[in-house]
Amino acid sequence: MKGRVWMVVGVAAGLALSLGRAPYLAGAARSLADTAQRLVGSAGNKLLTSAAKHGAPHSAVVVVTALVAVALPGITALVLIVAARSTLRLRAVIAVLLVALGAAAYVYQGHGVASGTLVMALAVAGIAVAATGPLVVAPLAALAGLLCGQTLPRVLAAHTTLPNAPVAAIHQALYHSPATPAWLRVAVLIVAGVPFFFAARLAFWA
């Protein structure tokens, strides 16, 4: 299979596991997304304190911090897909270098030794190319799919606390009242979905 196929298989598997509510993997992806939001929220509190000292608008800082928090899981998924694509490129370079190294043995070694070296280099290069897809690319892509399946649906769900915390923070900053209206959840969903869109574009089409 080509490397791109393994990437597509990984994303599809991650989404399927997420929709199937795999007890451990989906929960781990959900915890990862929640941790990302908590980290940004914690950093946002420090930023608010610093911004208040320098006279920056409190509401603007709250809104930016909340938007970064909801976008961070998608950014993480995008980084995972970029890493998977980079791995596919790197494996080709490694394979070529291994074969070239094996061929170079003819310059320094006897014919019999050099032939054995070349055969070994070809075997290792073939294993590197074949194993990269299922062992490296697919798991990275699957984690990106898990993050997508565990993040976007929860933004729209009114009963989930943590994903809606940034929505409530934005509403509080803009309207000075705590609420998570549907239209604002949709707007935040779009922001959260943008990096996932680019990750999908890289995985499936680019």
C-alpha contacts under 8 A as a table, 3 or more apart, distances in Angstrom:
res1	aa1	res2	aa2	distance
1	M	5	V	6.38
1	M	6	W	7.15
1	M	130	A	7.98
1	M	133	G	7.97
2	K	5	V	5.43
2	K	6	W	6.85
2	K	133	G	7.62
3	G	6	W	5.20
3	G	7	M	6.45
3	G	88	L	6.29
3	G	132	T	7.76
3	G	133	G	5.25
3	G	137	V	7.37
4	R	7	M	4.99
4	R	8	V	6.32
4	R	203	A	7.29
4	R	204	F	7.73
5	V	8	V	5.13
5	V	9	V	6.08
6	W	9	V	4.93
6	W	10	G	5.98
6	W	133	G	5.41
6	W	134	P	6.27
6	W	137	V	6.49
6	W	138	A	5.26
7	M	10	G	5.07
7	M	11	V	6.31
7	M	84	A	7.45
7	M	133	G	7.45
7	M	137	V	5.82
7	M	138	A	5.19
7	M	141	A	5.56
7	M	142	A	7.96
7	M	203	A	6.31
8	V	11	V	5.25
8	V	12	A	6.14
8	V	138	A	7.79
8	V	141	A	7.43
8	V	203	A	6.38
8	V	204	F	6.36
9	V	12	A	5.14
9	V	13	A	6.00
9	V	138	A	6.64
9	V	142	A	7.84
10	G	13	A	5.07
10	G	14	G	6.12
10	G	137	V	7.47
10	G	138	A	4.20
10	G	139	P	6.06
10	G	140	L	7.32
10	G	141	A	4.78
10	G	142	A	4.18
10	G	143	L	7.90
10	G	145	G	7.46
11	V	14	G	5.10
11	V	15	L	6.24
11	V	138	A	7.44
11	V	141	A	4.87
11	V	142	A	4.54
11	V	143	L	7.46
11	V	144	A	6.54
11	V	145	G	4.59
11	V	146	L	7.76
12	A	15	L	5.20
12	A	16	A	6.06
12	A	142	A	7.06
12	A	145	G	6.74
13	A	16	A	5.00
13	A	17	L	6.05
13	A	142	A	5.86
13	A	145	G	7.34
14	G	17	L	5.16
14	G	18	S	6.14
14	G	141	A	7.44
14	G	142	A	4.10
14	G	143	L	6.00
14	G	144	A	7.06
14	G	145	G	4.34
14	G	146	L	4.49
14	G	149	G	7.75
15	L	18	S	5.01
15	L	19	L	6.10
15	L	142	A	7.44
15	L	145	G	4.85
15	L	146	L	5.40
15	L	148	C	7.25
15	L	149	G	5.52
16	A	19	L	5.15
16	A	20	G	5.89
17	L	20	G	4.96
17	L	21	R	6.03
17	L	22	A	5.44
17	L	25	L	7.46
17	L	26	A	6.60
17	L	146	L	6.99
18	S	21	R	5.05
18	S	22	A	6.33
18	S	25	L	7.83
18	S	26	A	5.17
18	S	145	G	7.87
18	S	146	L	5.44
18	S	149	G	5.34
18	S	150	Q	6.31
19	L	22	A	7.94
19	L	149	G	6.67
21	R	26	A	5.96
21	R	27	G	7.96
22	A	25	L	5.79
22	A	26	A	5.31
22	A	27	G	7.40
23	P	26	A	6.10
23	P	27	G	5.97
24	Y	27	G	5.13
24	Y	28	A	6.01
25	L	28	A	5.05
25	L	29	A	6.29
25	L	146	L	7.85
26	A	29	A	5.09
26	A	30	R	6.14
26	A	146	L	6.32
26	A	150	Q	6.92
27	G	30	R	5.00
27	G	31	S	6.09
28	A	31	S	5.03
28	A	32	L	6.11
29	A	32	L	4.97
29	A	33	A	6.25
29	A	143	L	7.26
29	A	146	L	5.90
29	A	147	L	5.42
29	A	150	Q	6.58
30	R	33	A	5.17
30	R	34	D	6.11
30	R	147	L	6.89
30	R	150	Q	5.41
30	R	151	T	7.04
31	S	34	D	4.97
31	S	35	T	5.91
32	L	35	T	5.09
32	L	36	A	6.23
32	L	73	P	7.91
32	L	147	L	7.94
33	A	36	A	5.15
33	A	37	Q	6.44
33	A	72	L	7.78
33	A	73	P	5.30
33	A	147	L	6.78
33	A	150	Q	7.75
33	A	151	T	6.76
34	D	37	Q	5.13
34	D	38	R	6.21
34	D	162	L	6.88
34	D	163	P	7.54
35	T	38	R	4.99
35	T	39	L	6.08
36	A	39	L	5.17
36	A	40	V	6.31
36	A	69	A	6.94
36	A	72	L	6.44
36	A	73	P	6.67
37	Q	40	V	5.20
37	Q	41	G	5.97
37	Q	69	A	4.68
37	Q	70	V	6.57
37	Q	72	L	7.12
37	Q	73	P	7.96
37	Q	162	L	7.99
37	Q	163	P	7.91
38	R	41	G	4.88
38	R	42	S	5.99
38	R	69	A	7.74
39	L	42	S	5.14
39	L	43	A	6.17
40	V	43	A	5.00
40	V	44	G	5.87
40	V	65	T	6.87
40	V	66	A	7.98
40	V	68	V	7.19
40	V	69	A	5.38
41	G	44	G	4.82
41	G	45	N	6.29
41	G	65	T	6.83
41	G	66	A	7.24
41	G	69	A	6.72
42	S	45	N	5.23
42	S	46	K	6.67
43	A	46	K	5.22
43	A	47	L	6.16
44	G	47	L	4.81
44	G	48	L	5.99
44	G	61	V	7.72
44	G	62	V	7.30
44	G	65	T	5.48
45	N	48	L	5.04
45	N	49	T	6.36
46	K	49	T	5.17
46	K	50	S	6.27
47	L	50	S	5.04
47	L	51	A	5.84
47	L	61	V	7.63
48	L	51	A	4.96
48	L	52	A	5.94
48	L	58	H	6.72
48	L	61	V	6.44
48	L	62	V	7.34
49	T	52	A	5.23
49	T	53	K	6.49
50	S	53	K	5.24
50	S	54	H	6.57
51	A	54	H	5.08
51	A	55	G	6.05
51	A	56	A	4.96
51	A	57	P	7.52
51	A	58	H	7.31
51	A	61	V	7.66
52	A	55	G	5.07
52	A	56	A	5.80
52	A	57	P	7.47
52	A	58	H	6.74
53	K	56	A	7.79
56	A	61	V	7.67
57	P	60	A	5.49
57	P	61	V	6.57
58	H	61	V	5.36
58	H	62	V	6.30
58	H	173	A	7.80
59	S	62	V	5.08
59	S	63	V	6.18
59	S	170	I	7.95
59	S	173	A	4.74
59	S	174	L	6.66
60	A	63	V	5.22
60	A	64	V	6.20
60	A	173	A	7.76
61	V	64	V	5.24
61	V	65	T	6.04
62	V	65	T	5.22
62	V	66	A	6.11
62	V	169	A	6.85
62	V	170	I	6.65
62	V	173	A	6.57
63	V	66	A	5.17
63	V	67	L	6.17
63	V	169	A	7.26
63	V	170	I	5.16
63	V	173	A	6.94
64	V	67	L	5.18
64	V	68	V	6.18
65	T	68	V	5.23
65	T	69	A	6.18
66	A	69	A	5.03
66	A	70	V	6.46
66	A	166	P	4.65
66	A	167	V	7.27
66	A	169	A	6.90
66	A	170	I	6.72
67	L	70	V	5.34
67	L	71	A	6.16
67	L	166	P	7.14
67	L	188	V	7.16
67	L	191	V	7.04
67	L	192	A	7.81
68	V	71	A	5.05
68	V	72	L	5.93
69	A	72	L	5.40
69	A	73	P	7.94
69	A	166	P	7.18
70	V	73	P	6.86
70	V	163	P	7.19
70	V	166	P	7.09
70	V	188	V	7.32
70	V	191	V	7.38
70	V	192	A	5.32
71	A	74	G	5.44
71	A	75	I	6.23
71	A	191	V	6.28
71	A	192	A	4.37
71	A	193	G	7.41
71	A	194	V	7.80
71	A	195	P	7.01
72	L	75	I	4.88
72	L	76	T	6.08
72	L	192	A	7.73
73	P	76	T	4.97
73	P	77	A	6.28
73	P	147	L	6.54
73	P	148	C	7.75
73	P	151	T	7.18
73	P	192	A	7.82
74	G	77	A	4.97
74	G	78	L	6.15
74	G	147	L	7.35
74	G	148	C	6.93
74	G	192	A	6.35
74	G	193	G	6.78
74	G	194	V	7.48
74	G	195	P	4.86
74	G	196	F	4.87
74	G	199	A	7.90
75	I	78	L	4.95
75	I	79	V	6.22
75	I	195	P	5.40
75	I	196	F	7.21
76	T	79	V	5.11
76	T	80	L	6.30
76	T	144	A	7.58
77	A	80	L	5.02
77	A	81	I	6.34
77	A	143	L	7.38
77	A	144	A	4.33
77	A	145	G	7.53
77	A	147	L	6.62
77	A	148	C	7.49
77	A	195	P	7.70
77	A	196	F	6.68
77	A	199	A	6.58
78	L	81	I	5.19
78	L	82	V	6.18
78	L	144	A	7.32
78	L	195	P	6.22
78	L	196	F	6.48
78	L	198	F	6.90
78	L	199	A	4.51
79	V	82	V	5.02
79	V	83	A	6.07
79	V	199	A	7.97
80	L	83	A	5.02
80	L	84	A	6.20
80	L	140	L	5.71
80	L	141	A	6.62
80	L	143	L	7.71
80	L	144	A	6.26
81	I	84	A	4.95
81	I	85	R	6.20
81	I	140	L	6.80
81	I	141	A	5.87
81	I	144	A	6.97
81	I	199	A	6.10
81	I	202	L	7.09
81	I	203	A	6.53
82	V	85	R	5.13
82	V	86	S	6.08
82	V	199	A	7.81
82	V	202	L	7.61
83	A	86	S	5.00
83	A	87	T	6.13
83	A	140	L	7.73
84	A	87	T	5.06
84	A	88	L	6.48
84	A	136	V	7.30
84	A	137	V	4.89
84	A	138	A	7.94
84	A	140	L	6.17
84	A	141	A	6.87
85	R	88	L	5.13
85	R	89	R	6.52
85	R	137	V	7.62
85	R	203	A	8.00
86	S	89	R	5.14
86	S	90	L	6.04
87	T	90	L	4.92
87	T	91	R	6.06
87	T	132	T	7.63
87	T	136	V	7.82
87	T	137	V	7.09
88	L	91	R	5.37
88	L	92	A	6.78
88	L	132	T	7.35
88	L	133	G	7.70
88	L	137	V	7.52
89	R	92	A	5.49
89	R	93	V	6.68
90	L	93	V	5.11
90	L	94	I	6.15
91	R	94	I	5.01
91	R	95	A	6.05
91	R	128	A	6.61
91	R	129	V	5.96
91	R	132	T	7.20
92	A	95	A	5.12
92	A	96	V	6.25
92	A	129	V	7.03
93	V	96	V	5.25
93	V	97	L	6.16
94	I	97	L	5.12
94	I	98	L	6.09
94	I	125	A	7.23
95	A	98	L	5.18
95	A	99	V	6.28
95	A	122	L	7.97
95	A	124	V	7.95
95	A	125	A	4.48
95	A	126	G	7.25
95	A	128	A	7.03
95	A	129	V	7.02
96	V	99	V	5.24
96	V	100	A	6.07
96	V	125	A	7.62
97	L	100	A	5.01
97	L	101	L	6.01
98	L	101	L	5.05
98	L	102	G	6.20
98	L	121	A	5.48
98	L	122	L	7.24
98	L	124	V	7.74
98	L	125	A	6.22
99	V	102	G	5.03
99	V	103	A	6.15
99	V	118	L	6.75
99	V	121	A	5.47
99	V	122	L	5.77
99	V	125	A	7.01
100	A	103	A	5.04
100	A	104	A	6.06
101	L	104	A	5.03
101	L	105	A	6.61
101	L	118	L	7.85
101	L	121	A	7.50
102	G	105	A	5.37
102	G	106	Y	7.85
102	G	114	A	7.18
102	G	117	T	5.42
102	G	118	L	4.10
102	G	119	V	7.60
102	G	120	M	7.70
102	G	121	A	5.41
102	G	122	L	7.69
103	A	106	Y	5.98
103	A	114	A	7.44
103	A	117	T	7.96
103	A	118	L	5.73
104	A	107	V	5.61
104	A	108	Y	7.36
105	A	108	Y	5.36
105	A	109	Q	5.55
105	A	114	A	5.02
105	A	117	T	6.88
105	A	118	L	7.41
106	Y	109	Q	5.41
106	Y	110	G	6.67
106	Y	111	H	6.34
106	Y	114	A	5.05
106	Y	115	S	7.59
109	Q	113	V	6.10
109	Q	114	A	5.51
110	G	113	V	5.42
110	G	114	A	5.90
111	H	114	A	5.15
111	H	115	S	6.05
112	G	115	S	5.23
112	G	116	G	6.43
113	V	116	G	5.22
113	V	117	T	6.22
114	A	117	T	4.94
114	A	118	L	6.12
115	S	118	L	5.10
115	S	119	V	6.20
116	G	119	V	5.14
116	G	120	M	6.19
117	T	120	M	5.14
117	T	121	A	6.12
118	L	121	A	5.00
118	L	122	L	6.10
119	V	122	L	5.11
119	V	123	A	6.19
120	M	123	A	5.05
120	M	124	V	6.15
121	A	124	V	5.20
121	A	125	A	6.01
122	L	125	A	5.10
122	L	126	G	6.05
123	A	126	G	5.10
123	A	127	I	6.21
124	V	127	I	5.08
124	V	128	A	6.11
125	A	128	A	5.06
125	A	129	V	6.23
126	G	129	V	5.20
126	G	130	A	6.04
127	I	130	A	5.08
127	I	131	A	5.70
128	A	131	A	5.39
128	A	132	T	5.89
129	V	132	T	5.60
129	V	133	G	7.47
130	A	133	G	6.43
130	A	134	P	7.92
131	A	134	P	5.89
131	A	135	L	5.76
131	A	136	V	7.68
132	T	135	L	5.44
132	T	136	V	5.20
132	T	137	V	6.29
133	G	136	V	5.78
133	G	137	V	4.87
133	G	138	A	5.99
134	P	137	V	6.21
134	P	138	A	5.21
134	P	139	P	7.35
135	L	138	A	6.49
135	L	139	P	6.73
136	V	139	P	5.74
136	V	140	L	6.43
137	V	140	L	5.35
137	V	141	A	6.17
138	A	141	A	5.14
138	A	142	A	5.91
139	P	142	A	4.89
139	P	143	L	6.19
140	L	143	L	5.31
140	L	144	A	6.50
141	A	144	A	5.05
141	A	145	G	6.30
141	A	203	A	8.00
142	A	145	G	4.99
142	A	146	L	6.14
143	L	146	L	4.94
143	L	147	L	6.19
144	A	147	L	5.17
144	A	148	C	6.35
145	G	148	C	5.10
145	G	149	G	6.21
146	L	149	G	5.13
146	L	150	Q	6.05
147	L	150	Q	5.17
147	L	151	T	5.89
148	C	151	T	5.29
148	C	152	L	6.03
148	C	196	F	6.75
149	G	152	L	6.33
149	G	153	P	6.82
150	Q	153	P	6.68
150	Q	154	R	6.81
151	T	154	R	5.54
151	T	155	V	6.68
151	T	163	P	7.80
152	L	155	V	5.44
152	L	156	L	7.25
152	L	189	L	6.48
152	L	192	A	7.01
152	L	193	G	6.89
153	P	156	L	5.68
153	P	157	A	6.55
154	R	157	A	4.93
154	R	158	A	7.99
154	R	160	T	6.42
154	R	163	P	6.32
155	V	158	A	7.71
155	V	160	T	7.81
155	V	163	P	5.35
155	V	164	N	6.14
155	V	185	R	6.31
155	V	186	V	7.97
155	V	188	V	7.50
155	V	189	L	6.05
156	L	182	A	7.37
156	L	185	R	5.68
156	L	186	V	6.70
156	L	189	L	7.06
157	A	160	T	5.90
158	A	161	T	7.80
158	A	164	N	7.19
158	A	180	T	7.48
160	T	163	P	6.46
160	T	164	N	6.52
161	T	164	N	5.44
161	T	165	A	6.19
162	L	165	A	5.09
162	L	166	P	7.75
163	P	166	P	6.56
163	P	167	V	7.57
164	N	167	V	4.94
164	N	168	A	6.16
164	N	180	T	6.83
164	N	185	R	7.62
165	A	168	A	5.11
165	A	169	A	6.13
166	P	169	A	4.90
166	P	170	I	6.15
167	V	170	I	5.22
167	V	171	H	6.27
167	V	179	A	7.88
167	V	180	T	5.79
167	V	184	L	6.74
167	V	185	R	6.33
167	V	188	V	6.95
168	A	171	H	5.09
168	A	172	Q	6.02
168	A	178	P	5.75
168	A	179	A	5.35
168	A	180	T	5.18
169	A	172	Q	5.05
169	A	173	A	6.11
169	A	178	P	7.42
170	I	173	A	5.07
170	I	174	L	6.11
171	H	174	L	5.19
171	H	175	Y	5.61
171	H	176	H	6.91
171	H	177	S	6.60
171	H	178	P	6.35
171	H	179	A	6.21
171	H	180	T	6.96
171	H	184	L	7.83
172	Q	175	Y	5.43
172	Q	176	H	4.36
172	Q	177	S	4.75
172	Q	178	P	5.13
172	Q	179	A	7.22
173	A	176	H	5.63
173	A	177	S	7.92
180	T	184	L	6.76
180	T	185	R	6.74
181	P	184	L	5.50
181	P	185	R	6.41
182	A	185	R	5.03
182	A	186	V	6.21
183	W	186	V	5.10
183	W	187	A	6.30
184	L	187	A	4.95
184	L	188	V	6.11
185	R	188	V	5.05
185	R	189	L	5.91
186	V	189	L	4.84
186	V	190	I	6.31
187	A	190	I	5.23
187	A	191	V	6.61
188	V	191	V	5.05
188	V	192	A	6.13
189	L	192	A	4.96
189	L	193	G	5.89
190	I	193	G	4.96
190	I	194	V	6.27
191	V	194	V	5.54
192	A	195	P	6.83
192	A	196	F	7.41
193	G	196	F	5.07
193	G	197	F	6.03
194	V	197	F	5.06
194	V	198	F	6.53
195	P	198	F	5.14
195	P	199	A	6.13
196	F	199	A	4.93
196	F	200	A	6.11
197	F	200	A	5.11
197	F	201	R	6.11
198	F	201	R	4.88
198	F	202	L	6.19
199	A	202	L	5.20
199	A	203	A	6.17
200	A	203	A	4.97
200	A	204	F	5.87
200	A	205	W	7.77
201	R	204	F	5.44
201	R	205	W	5.23
201	R	206	A	5.83
202	L	205	W	5.87
202	L	206	A	4.68
203	A	206	A	6.82
